[in-house]
Amino acid sequence: MNRQLIFAGALAAVVLAVPANAQIMIEMSEITCKQFAEYDADAQDFVANWMRGYFSSKNNITVIDSRYVRRNTDKITHYCKKKPNSSLMDAIQKNAR
């Protein structure tokens, strides 16, 4: 009986000790080109995919053409290098198709 109680207590301690994932809130409309360039690769991928989905939905686009993804990425990167204080959303709106 003691063994089961100790095992149950140890199991409960392990389950309760699992750290919760941190929630990060990002205001997408406030991201500047400079900030985006400073993000790590995972964060850049996350933001880029969110933006791609947002603008595809806004423009009722249901097909992803990889040629345009590469072209848009290059144009937006070039634009952001010239105007680092511009918002990323503005850069996308002005350069993506």
C-alpha angles and dihedrals in degrees: 000000000000090000092055092048092050091047092049091049093049091048091050091049092052093047093048093045094061105115118239119239112258114245115224121194118205123189097215095196091059099053111115124209089248093053091048091052090053095053119103118253095264093052091046091052091048094050094042092051092047091050091047091052093044095052093040090054093044090053094040092242114157100173126074114211109196091208090062093044091057093041093048092046091052093047094047092047091051092047092048092052089056095043109029094166093056116105115257090233091056090049090052095045092051098044111027127087 
